[in-house]
């Protein structure tokens, strides 16, 4: 038999080893499973998560990205990580456009003059001094606006009245957010003077508007855009139904005023065996300004911080590092998540598994995963430990990683989706009603139990879950 040259032989062995590693089944040792069960049960009766979110919403309150509270929130997060015992706490700078809301007013001018309750949308420019008054043109859907003749839109205020319905998984928000983000951009391209939508929310009888970001990326092409409360949207539609021309006045004082440099705040419980391999969890630290950001996303930050704290308090350190990330400026376009993914893309293979909590504090009821085939049994082991606290494993769908960590998933990080019960979430989402009283401490504790359990089990696994550059492109990762 002909001998292979040494270098070629070495390369062949390395390649074979790599292939074998990729195909090797991942499993979680029995001792780790037992510890995870104990951790789960302890977390279900622990109030650390609730105390954290109460602290954040009371001591900092609203945390609009780039506002005066932005720095206070970062200082709070750094101090809280340290107080909880995290042994490595640091920040990573993120720069983004600074948008400010100063005042907002609206009214029907004709045929039946009356005020409207509304809120300006992120990246909306302000109206001219003295306000903007124009006739309203109504569309029943985003598709109808897309198909509209620009002549029917030019110089008018476009209104879309899509009404979200409540669902456990909140899936109507897919269209609700599209009407809010894409609608203003389409209307502006067709020559509209302004844009209104029925709030992307499921509350039917609260005269409170839901804010949120638009899809404007070029201030020169943006038009004033605002969301009406659901009752005010109903009223506008009743007035439009008379068949007479309807004029609305918008008076918005808001807009981009430059750039701001914030930061993701990161805390780590360093692994004792593989310290450079990480289980990534987190939430976003920023919030919209009307409420105190309790469900969106103080709860997510608290869930992840508390999960890490409970793992830290175990008799022995986890094998891999638990990394908790409090992302900056998710609300205005995933700025923290995108910056994090760009910075850490080259190290994606060191990410064992990850996901972010950003859907309130309702109990987690479903888990799905994007992992290599040889790690499916390990996910099954995690699922069996989570089943007694109400989590069902959906093996047919991929895991997205949550809002900000979806960006790291897009680079190839193995990821879970841990779906919370969002039946009521969009009653309060992006409103002044996003306050601490909407959080049930027992439901929050169940979330902490889920995050602590899966994170610990992933950290203790024999083998990996398949993270590698581009590994999960086929499941729409990062979209």
C-alpha positions in Angstrom: 0.0 0.0 0.0 1.3 3.4 -0.9 2.1 5.6 2.1 0.4 9.0 2.3 2.7 12.0 2.8 2.7 13.0 6.5 0.9 16.3 5.9 -1.8 14.7 3.8 -2.2 12.0 6.4 -2.5 14.6 9.2 -5.1 16.5 7.2 -7.1 13.4 6.5 -7.1 12.5 10.2 -8.2 16.0 11.2 -11.0 15.9 8.6 -12.2 12.5 9.7 -12.1 13.7 13.3 -14.1 16.8 12.5 -16.7 14.7 10.6 -17.0 12.3 13.5 -17.3 15.2 16.0 -20.1 16.7 13.9 -22.0 13.4 13.8 -21.3 12.3 17.4 -24.4 12.1 19.4 -24.8 14.8 22.1 -26.1 13.7 25.5 -26.5 15.0 29.0 -25.1 12.9 31.8 -27.5 11.4 34.3 -25.9 13.4 37.2 -26.5 16.6 35.3 -30.1 15.7 34.6 -30.7 15.0 38.3 -29.1 18.4 39.3 -31.3 20.1 36.6 -34.4 18.6 38.1 -33.4 20.0 41.5 -32.6 23.3 40.0 -36.0 23.4 38.2 -37.9 22.7 41.4 -35.9 25.3 43.4 -36.4 28.0 40.7 -40.2 27.4 40.7 -40.3 28.7 44.3 -37.6 31.4 44.0 -38.5 35.1 43.7 -35.1 36.4 42.4 -36.5 37.2 39.0 -39.4 39.2 40.4 -37.1 41.2 42.7 -34.9 42.0 39.7 -37.7 43.3 37.5 -39.2 45.2 40.4 -35.8 46.8 41.0 -35.4 47.8 37.3 -38.8 49.2 36.7 -38.8 51.1 40.0 -35.2 52.4 40.2 -34.9 53.2 36.4 -38.4 53.1 35.0 -38.8 53.8 31.2 -35.5 53.2 29.4 -35.9 54.7 25.9 -32.7 54.0 23.9 -30.5 57.1 24.0 -32.6 58.9 26.6 -31.2 60.1 30.0 -32.4 56.7 31.4 -30.2 54.7 29.0 -27.0 55.3 31.0 -28.9 54.8 34.3 -30.1 51.4 33.0 -26.6 50.4 32.1 -25.3 51.4 35.5 -28.1 49.5 37.1 -27.4 46.3 35.0 -23.7 46.4 35.8 -24.4 46.8 39.5 -27.1 44.1 39.5 -24.8 41.6 37.7 -22.1 42.2 40.3 -24.6 42.0 43.3 -25.9 38.6 41.9 -22.4 37.2 42.0 -21.5 37.2 38.3 -17.7 37.0 38.1 -17.2 38.8 34.8 -19.2 41.9 33.9 -18.5 44.1 30.9 -20.0 46.2 28.2 -19.7 46.3 24.4 -20.4 49.7 22.7 -23.2 50.0 20.2 -23.9 53.2 18.2 -27.3 54.0 16.7 -29.5 56.9 15.5 -30.9 58.9 18.4 -34.7 59.4 18.0 -36.6 61.6 20.4 -40.3 62.0 21.2 -41.2 65.4 22.6 -45.0 65.9 22.0 -47.8 64.4 20.0 -51.4 65.5 19.2 -54.0 64.6 16.7 -57.5 65.5 15.8 -60.3 65.0 13.2 -60.8 68.4 11.7 -63.7 67.7 9.4 -66.5 66.7 9.1 -66.9 66.1 12.8 -64.1 67.9 14.8 -62.8 66.0 17.8 -59.4 65.0 19.4 -57.7 61.7 18.7 -55.5 59.7 21.1 -52.4 58.7 19.2 -48.7 58.2 19.6 -45.8 58.9 17.3 -43.9 55.9 15.9 -40.1 55.4 16.0 -38.1 57.2 13.3 -41.2 59.3 12.4 -40.2 62.9 11.6 -42.1 65.7 13.1 -44.8 67.6 11.3 -44.2 71.1 10.0 -44.6 73.9 12.5 -48.3 74.3 13.1 -49.0 70.7 12.2 -50.1 68.8 9.1 -53.7 68.7 8.0 -54.7 66.5 5.1 -57.5 64.3 3.9 -57.5 60.7 5.1 -57.6 57.7 2.6 -58.4 54.3 4.2 -57.0 50.9 3.2 -58.2 47.6 4.6 -54.8 45.9 4.4 -51.2 46.3 3.6 -51.7 44.5 0.3 -54.4 47.0 -0.7 -52.0 49.9 0.0 -49.3 48.2 -2.1 -51.7 47.9 -5.0 -53.0 51.5 -4.8 -52.5 54.0 -7.5 -50.1 56.6 -6.2 -52.5 59.3 -7.4 -55.0 58.2 -4.9 -52.5 58.6 -2.1 -50.5 61.6 -3.0 -50.7 64.4 -0.5 -53.1 62.5 1.8 -52.8 60.8 5.2 -52.9 57.0 4.7 -54.8 55.0 7.3 -54.8 51.2 7.7 -57.2 49.6 10.1 -55.9 46.1 10.6 -57.2 44.7 13.8 -55.1 42.2 15.7 -56.8 39.2 17.4 -55.4 37.6 20.5 -53.7 34.2 20.3 -51.6 32.3 22.7 -48.5 32.5 20.5 -49.3 36.1 19.4 -49.0 35.3 15.7 -51.2 38.2 14.6 -48.4 40.5 15.5 -46.6 39.4 12.4 -49.1 41.4 10.3 -49.7 44.0 13.0 -46.0 44.9 13.0 -45.7 44.8 9.2 -48.5 47.3 9.0 -46.6 49.5 11.4 -43.1 49.1 9.9 -43.7 48.6 6.2 -46.9 50.6 5.8 -45.3 54.1 6.4 -42.5 53.3 4.0 -44.9 52.2 1.2 -47.2 55.2 1.8 -44.2 57.6 1.7 -43.0 56.1 -1.6 -46.5 56.7 -3.1 -46.4 60.4 -2.1 -48.5 60.3 1.1 -48.2 63.3 3.4 -48.6 61.2 6.6 -49.5 57.8 8.0 -51.9 56.4 10.6 -52.6 52.9 11.7 -54.8 51.2 14.2 -52.5 50.3 17.1 -50.8 46.9 16.8 -52.5 45.7 20.0 -55.3 43.4 21.2 -57.0 45.7 23.7 -60.3 46.8 22.4 -61.6 49.2 25.0 -58.5 51.0 26.3 -58.0 54.5 24.9 -54.3 54.0 24.9 -52.1 54.0 21.8 -49.3 51.4 21.1 -46.1 52.8 19.9 -43.4 51.0 18.0 -40.8 51.5 15.3 -41.3 52.2 11.6 -39.2 50.8 8.8 -37.8 54.2 7.8 -34.0 54.1 7.3 -33.6 57.4 5.4 -34.9 60.5 7.2 -35.2 62.3 3.9 -37.8 59.9 2.7 -39.8 59.6 6.0 -43.2 61.0 6.6 -45.0 61.7 10.0 -46.4 58.4 11.3 -48.5 57.6 14.3 -50.7 54.9 15.8 -54.3 55.4 17.0 -55.7 53.8 20.1 -58.2 51.1 19.2 -61.3 53.1 20.3 -60.0 56.1 18.3 -59.4 53.9 15.2 -63.0 52.7 15.6 -64.2 56.3 15.8 -62.2 57.4 12.7 -63.7 54.4 10.8 -67.2 55.4 11.8 -66.6 58.9 10.6 -65.2 57.6 7.3 -68.2 55.5 6.9 -70.4 58.6 6.4 -68.8 58.9 2.9 -67.8 62.5 3.4 -64.2 63.7 3.0 -62.4 63.3 6.4 -59.5 65.6 7.3 -57.1 64.9 10.2 -54.5 67.2 11.8 -51.3 65.7 13.1 -49.0 67.7 15.3 -45.9 65.6 16.1 -42.7 67.0 17.6 -40.2 64.1 17.2 -37.4 62.9 15.1 -33.8 61.9 14.7 -31.4 64.3 16.4 -28.0 62.6 15.7 -26.3 59.5 17.0 -25.8 57.9 20.4 -23.4 55.3 21.7 -24.9 52.9 24.2 -23.8 49.4 25.1 -24.8 45.8 25.6 -24.2 44.9 29.2 -22.9 41.3 29.7 -22.5 39.1 32.8 -20.9 35.7 32.9 -20.7 32.7 35.2 -17.4 31.3 34.0 -17.4 27.6 33.2 -14.9 25.4 35.0 -14.1 22.9 32.2 -14.7 24.8 29.0 -14.7 28.5 29.9 -14.5 29.7 26.3 -17.7 27.8 25.3 -20.9 29.7 26.2 -24.6 29.2 26.7 -26.1 32.6 25.7 -29.3 33.9 27.2 -30.7 37.4 27.7 -33.3 40.1 27.2 -33.2 43.7 26.0 -32.5 46.4 28.5 -34.2 49.3 26.6 -37.9 49.9 26.6 -40.4 52.3 25.0 -41.1 55.5 27.0 -44.8 55.5 27.9 -44.7 52.6 30.4 -41.9 51.2 32.7 -40.9 48.4 30.4 -42.0 45.6 32.7 -43.1 43.0 30.3 -41.1 44.4 27.4 -38.5 43.6 28.3 -37.7 44.0 32.0 -39.1 40.5 32.5 -36.7 39.0 29.9 -33.6 40.7 31.5 -34.8 39.5 35.0 -35.5 35.9 33.8 -32.0 35.6 32.3 -30.2 37.3 35.2 -32.1 35.1 37.8 -31.4 31.9 35.8 -27.7 32.6 35.8 -27.8 33.5 39.5 -29.4 30.1 40.4 -26.8 28.3 38.4 -24.1 30.3 40.1 -25.5 29.2 43.5 -25.1 25.5 42.7 -22.4 23.6 44.7 -20.2 23.3 41.6 -19.6 25.7 38.7 -21.1 24.6 35.3 -18.8 23.1 32.8 -19.4 25.8 30.3 -19.8 29.6 30.7 -23.3 31.0 31.2 -23.4 34.3 29.4 -26.3 36.7 30.1 -26.7 39.6 27.7 -28.8 42.7 28.4 -29.1 44.1 24.9 -29.4 47.7 24.0 -31.9 49.3 21.6 -33.9 46.3 20.5 -37.0 48.4 20.1 -35.7 50.7 17.3 -34.3 47.9 15.1 -32.3 45.2 16.9 -29.2 47.4 17.1 -27.7 45.6 20.1 -28.4 42.2 18.7 -27.0 43.0 15.3 -23.8 44.6 16.8 -23.3 41.6 19.0 -23.7 39.2 16.1 -21.2 41.1 14.0 -18.7 41.2 16.8 -18.9 37.6 17.7 -19.7 35.9 14.4 -16.1 34.5 14.1 -16.6 32.7 17.4 -20.0 31.2 16.6 -18.7 27.7 17.0 -18.1 28.4 20.7 -21.7 29.1 21.3 -23.2 25.9 22.8 -26.9 26.9 22.6 -28.8 30.2 23.1 -32.1 32.0 23.2 -33.6 35.3 24.5 -36.7 36.1 26.5 -38.7 38.9 24.9 -42.4 38.1 25.0 -43.5 39.1 28.5 -43.8 36.9 31.5 -46.5 34.5 30.7 -45.6 30.8 31.3 -43.4 29.1 28.8 -45.6 26.4 27.1 -43.7 25.3 24.0 -40.1 24.7 23.1 -38.6 24.2 19.6 -35.0 23.9 18.6 -32.5 24.4 15.7 -29.7 21.9 16.5 -27.6 19.3 14.6 -29.5 16.0 14.1 -27.1 14.2 16.5 -28.2 16.6 19.3 -31.9 15.9 19.1 -31.8 13.3 21.8 -30.2 15.9 24.1 -33.0 18.3 23.4 -35.4 15.5 24.2 -33.6 15.1 27.6 -34.1 18.8 28.2 -37.8 18.5 27.1 -38.4 15.7 29.6 -37.1 17.8 32.5 -39.2 20.8 31.4 -42.4 18.8 30.8 -43.6 18.7 34.5 -43.7 22.5 34.5 -45.9 22.8 31.4 -43.5 23.0 28.5 -44.3 20.9 25.4 -41.6 20.0 22.9 -42.4 20.8 19.3 -39.9 18.8 17.3 -41.3 19.9 13.9 -40.4 23.6 14.0 -37.0 25.3 14.3 -35.8 27.5 17.1 -35.2 31.1 16.4 -33.2 32.3 19.4 -35.5 35.2 20.3 -35.4 38.8 19.0 -31.7 39.9 19.5 -30.2 36.4 19.6 -31.9 35.6 16.3 -29.0 37.6 14.8 -26.5 35.2 16.4 -28.6 32.3 15.2 -28.3 33.8 11.7 -24.6 33.4 12.0 -24.9 29.7 12.9 -25.6 29.5 16.6 -27.7 26.5 17.7 -30.9 28.0 19.2 -34.1 27.4 21.0 -37.5 29.1 20.9 -39.2 29.1 24.3 -42.7 30.4 23.6 -44.5 32.1 26.4 -48.3 32.5 26.8 -48.9 35.8 25.0 -52.7 35.8 25.2 -52.8 39.1 27.0 -49.3 40.4 26.0 -50.5 42.7 23.2 -53.0 44.4 25.5 -50.1 46.2 27.2 -47.2 45.9 24.7 -45.6 49.3 23.8 -48.1 51.3 25.9 -48.3 53.2 29.2 -49.9 50.1 30.7 -46.6 48.1 30.5 -46.0 48.2 34.2 -45.0 45.8 37.0 -48.5 44.9 38.0 -48.9 43.0 34.7 -46.3 40.4 36.0 -47.4 37.4 38.0 -44.5 36.4 40.2 -45.3 32.7 40.0 -45.5 32.7 36.2 -42.2 34.7 36.1 -40.6 32.0 38.4 -41.7 29.3 35.9 -39.8 31.2 33.2 -36.7 31.4 35.3 -37.0 27.7 36.0 -37.1 27.0 32.2 -34.1 29.2 31.5 -32.0 27.9 34.4 -32.8 24.3 33.6 -32.0 24.3 29.9 -29.0 26.5 30.3 -27.5 24.2 32.9 -28.2 21.1 30.9 -26.7 22.6 27.8 -23.6 23.7 29.7 -23.1 20.1 31.1 -23.8 18.2 27.8 -21.3 15.7 26.5 -20.9 17.1 23.0 -22.2 20.2 21.2 -25.5 21.3 19.6 -24.1 22.0 16.1 -23.1 25.7 16.2 -21.0 26.5 13.2 -20.8 29.3 10.6 -24.0 29.2 8.5 -25.1 26.0 10.2 -28.9 26.9 10.2 -29.4 29.0 7.2 -32.1 26.6 5.9 -34.5 27.4 8.8 -34.6 31.2 8.1 -32.1 32.0 10.8 -31.7 35.6 11.6 -34.7 36.8 9.5 
